[in-house]
Amino acid sequence: MVHFLQACMNGLLTGALYALIGMGLALIFGVMRIVNFAHGSFLMVGMYVSYLLFERLKINPYYGFIAAGIFLFGFGYLVYKLLIQPIRDRSDFMQILMTTGIALILVDTAQLTFGADYHQTNIDLVNRAVHFGPFTLNAASLLSFGIATVFIVGLREFVVRSRTGQALRAIAQNRDVAPLMGINVTRIQGFSFALGIAFAGIAGGLLLPALYLFPSVGEDYTLKAFVIVVLGGMGSIEGAAMGGLVLGVAESLTSTYIGNQWALAIDFVLFLLMLSLKPSGIFGRQRA
Amino acid sequence: MKELRGAKLWITIGLVALSCLPALVVENNYLLQVCFRIALFAALGLAWNLVGGYAGQLSLGHVAFFGLGAYGLAILASHSVPVPIAVLIASLLATLVAALIGKIVFRLRGPYFTLATIACGEVLRLTATNLNITGGAIGLTVPTVFTGPMFWKLYYLSAVALAAGCFLVNFWTANSRFGYYLMAIREDEDTASAVGVDTANYKLRSLLLSAFLTAMAGALYGSAFQYIVPDNILTIDISVQMAIIAMLGGAGTLLGPIVGAILLLGASETFKTQFQESHLLIYGILIVLVVLFLPEGIVGGIEQLLRSRRKAAKPPAPTPNQSPAISAVEKGN
């Protein structure tokens, strides 16, 4: 039982970061209906930003992630203006191709600039553990969890309470009527895209201490992000947060009881099962 | 129309004859290997074209069939099954798996379909990495068919033969009822289904055909390079390449995938020294440009240009109400 609970707790710690990634994609894909196949690549860019700050300026990744988020917000907005906005009314087919192209460019540019070597940030927090009762938790993951929680709650409050958040939900509800109510759809869409990318960047910065960094590190996260959004139900920011936690726990249990190498497979299995059995998501309401 | 088709067939035969030329002229083994890869990827692009081009279903999981072909050949041949029979069994096996995969993924549409195909490919990669029979991450050796100084020439010619076979299947599709149904599905699935096209059935059939051809290409690829590892033969990069090749040349056109393969592999070969490991960068830039400026692809774009010019030259013939399916048929030719 202790074993099981320990696995669940580890899963929740990872899951909070997944929640960040998933909420970012939920904004872009769920709410704005832009199919972003480059989500994981933006996360990778965030990791590199945070890594460069650590390497060159000795800035701790637990501060660096803020810079990564801000940088990715600007970068995401630029990408939206240059590449996404011209094709946003075209078919999913074209959006998928475009964002796949963006992902290839990002990954291979990183490879060209920084090489294919693995990098690591050695901060001592990663090797420290926190004990309470029979459980042991990694101190770095615990800190990431705390920071991620703040951002998760922050984003939710923003979407529910702020004026921009209201406009955002209005567009999600009815894209045709929203502009008639005086909402600037292009501006809001660009902002949501940038914000979603910024969340990927923040998650990247927070993941950095726990992972090895290499150009294609983000690839798995693109699929994970879509799995999370599907788990939580399309268009639901809160659902994506829950979906992230569920995925984290599912992966942790799989690697504990079946084997580490199958943790990734559970993502896909969960995804295929979810889409075949309950496409509206575990927590999702069916949307019209 | 019949004469036009005949002319097209002659052009095709000329193309095949022309593509045999490098085997006679080129003596450099490296160059021959490049030609082999171009022919092989033209075959792959054409195979993908059936599902992605004519039926309009953006699959990024075709590497599953490619890998099944290569792994099937390797495993069967190690149990002393003769190579040609092994290739056939492996390809049929891939078709069987395609039927299974199709049952799952064709219930989905748009991004979900694409994601589900990616997931299928990745599940296969993880399985191959973790099973003993597939040699795990270390991989397997694949038997060669040809040996000696003619090695790459013969492989190149086999790839051309395969590409020609794929081309014929595409040619048949473009001019058959089956193909018209697929194009109707691409243009508007709901309408197609409303006028009585069994959409699920036809999409599945196109996938089966495509999977069989893709698996043959996989077996050929594995046997030419003699060694397969999951990260090499089951990587999503191959699926993406197949899609880009078809899209760049023009998805749903006959010559598109061939043009795409020549251009894409040619470009990545040319810039190889500059970009080294990052050869996919050129792919990324090309897709972004194609999506922004040439959504119909190169061949598709040229055809569109010719069509609009023909229309301008001739007063519009009295066409009985153009349905999307009919305009799709025209696009296909």
Interface residues (C-beta under 8 A of the other chain):
Chain A: F29 V35 L83 P86 I87 R90 D92 F93 M94 Q95 I96 L97 M98 T100 G101 I102 A103 L104 I105 V107 D108 T109 Q111 L112 A116 E219 L223 F226 V230 G259 Q261 W262 L264 A265 D267 F268 V269 F271 L272 L275 S276 P279
Chain B: G56 L58 L60 I104 R107 L108 G110 P111 Y112 T114 L115 A116 I118 A119 C120 E122 V123 L126 T127 T129 N130 I236 V240 A243 I244 M247 F275 E277 S278 H279 L280 L281 Y283 G284 I285 L286 I287 V288 V290 V291 L292 P295
